[in-house]
């Protein structure tokens, strides 16, 4: 799917990539949800399916936080306070830790809620607000949302499908 260029394409991209990912995340055996066996987001690290979901929640919550701050006219530190774009592996580790004590079923519900909040945010804005106003450097709100939702959902689906096939032949 090409890079979304408007509000409707963005919503369609999120829906398409998330609905496919969700099916695969629900195939993860509960007993294996915390097995640290997949390649992690930082070079040389491993993660579990729960970590993968925590990562997606973390980025989704950042998108929502950025929007809240920008809407209030507050300064946003991208990607997150205390992290630089060159430290995304460390940020991934933070997301894993933030949710390490949350059960896999609760993580899946939380991810559903975050995705719903993001799609609602998009639906409540005009196309111009989403694609004509710069959020970060030369990136619009729509592009920043896409980079932190539909694109990572596609990547996560590749990771989880590979792990399910190698580990469970599913």
C-alpha positions in Angstrom: 0.0 0.0 0.0 1.4 3.4 -0.9 2.0 6.2 1.6 -1.4 7.7 2.5 -1.9 11.2 1.1 -5.1 12.1 2.8 -7.3 11.4 5.8 -9.3 8.6 4.2 -6.2 6.8 2.9 -4.6 7.1 6.3 -7.6 5.6 8.1 -7.8 2.8 5.5 -4.0 2.0 5.9 -4.4 1.8 9.7 -7.5 -0.4 9.4 -6.0 -2.7 6.9 -2.6 -3.2 8.6 -4.1 -3.4 12.1 -6.9 -5.8 11.3 -4.3 -8.3 9.8 -1.9 -7.8 12.7 -4.6 -8.4 15.2 -5.5 -11.8 13.8 -1.9 -12.9 14.1 -1.4 -11.5 17.6 -4.5 -13.4 18.7 -2.9 -16.6 17.4 0.0 -16.4 19.9 -0.4 -19.1 22.5 -1.0 -17.5 25.9 1.7 -19.7 27.5 4.2 -18.3 25.0 3.3 -14.6 25.1 6.2 -13.7 27.4 8.8 -16.0 25.7 11.7 -13.8 24.7 12.6 -15.4 21.4 12.0 -12.8 18.6 14.5 -10.3 17.3 14.1 -7.2 19.4 13.9 -3.6 18.3 17.4 -2.8 19.4 20.3 -4.5 17.7 21.4 -7.7 19.4 18.3 -7.9 21.6 15.4 -10.3 21.9 11.8 -9.7 22.7 8.6 -11.5 23.4 5.2 -11.1 21.7 4.1 -9.1 24.8 7.1 -6.8 24.3 6.0 -6.3 20.6 2.5 -5.3 21.7 4.0 -3.0 24.4 6.1 -1.4 21.7 3.1 -0.7 19.5 1.2 0.7 22.5 4.1 2.9 23.4 4.3 4.5 20.0 0.6 4.9 19.8 0.5 6.6 23.1 3.3 8.9 21.9 1.2 9.9 18.9 -1.7 10.8 21.2 0.7 12.7 23.6 2.1 14.7 20.7 -1.4 15.6 19.6 -2.4 16.7 23.1 0.6 18.9 23.5 0.4 20.4 20.1 -3.3 21.1 20.5 -2.5 23.0 23.8 0.3 24.9 22.1 2.9 23.2 24.2 6.4 22.3 23.1 6.8 18.6 22.0 10.1 16.9 22.4 10.3 14.3 19.6 10.4 11.4 19.8 10.1 11.5 23.6 11.6 13.3 26.6 15.0 11.9 27.4 15.3 10.1 24.1 16.7 11.1 20.7 15.9 9.7 17.3 19.2 7.8 17.5 18.1 6.1 20.7 15.0 4.3 19.5 16.3 0.9 20.7 16.4 2.4 24.2 12.9 3.8 23.8 11.7 0.3 22.7 13.3 -1.1 25.9 11.4 1.5 27.9 8.1 0.5 26.3 8.8 -3.2 27.1 9.5 -2.3 30.8 6.4 0.0 31.0 4.2 -3.0 30.3 6.2 -5.9 31.6 3.6 -6.7 34.4 0.6 -6.5 32.1 -0.9 -9.7 30.9 -1.0 -10.5 27.2 -4.8 -10.3 26.9 -4.8 -6.9 28.7 -2.1 -5.7 26.4 -4.1 -6.7 23.3 -7.1 -4.8 24.7 -5.0 -1.8 25.5 -3.6 -1.8 21.9 -7.2 -1.9 20.6 -8.0 1.1 22.7 -5.0 3.0 21.5 -5.8 2.3 17.9 -9.4 3.4 18.4 -8.2 6.7 20.0 -5.9 7.3 17.1 -8.5 6.6 14.5 -11.0 8.8 16.4 -8.4 11.6 16.5 -8.0 11.3 12.7 -11.8 11.3 12.1 -12.3 14.4 14.3 -9.8 16.4 12.2 -10.1 17.9 8.7 -7.9 16.6 5.9 -6.1 20.0 6.0 -5.3 19.7 9.7 -3.9 16.2 9.1 -2.0 16.8 5.9 -1.4 20.5 5.5 0.0 21.5 9.0 3.5 20.5 9.9 3.9 18.6 13.1 7.6 17.8 13.1 10.3 19.2 10.8 8.6 18.8 7.4 6.3 16.0 8.5 2.5 16.5 8.7 0.4 15.0 11.4 -0.8 12.4 8.9 2.7 11.3 8.0 3.8 11.1 11.7 0.7 9.1 12.5 1.4 6.7 9.6 5.0 6.3 10.5 4.0 5.3 14.0 0.9 3.1 13.3 0.3 1.4 9.9 4.0 1.1 9.1 5.0 -0.5 12.5 1.8 -2.7 12.3 3.1 -4.2 9.0 6.5 -4.7 10.5 5.1 -6.3 13.6 3.0 -8.6 11.6 6.0 -9.8 9.7 7.9 -10.4 13.0 5.0 -12.3 14.7 4.2 -14.4 11.6 7.9 -15.4 11.3 8.0 -16.3 15.0 4.7 -18.3 14.9 6.0 -20.2 11.9 9.4 -21.0 13.3 8.2 -21.8 16.8 4.8 -23.3 16.3 4.6 -24.0 12.6 1.5 -21.9 12.5 
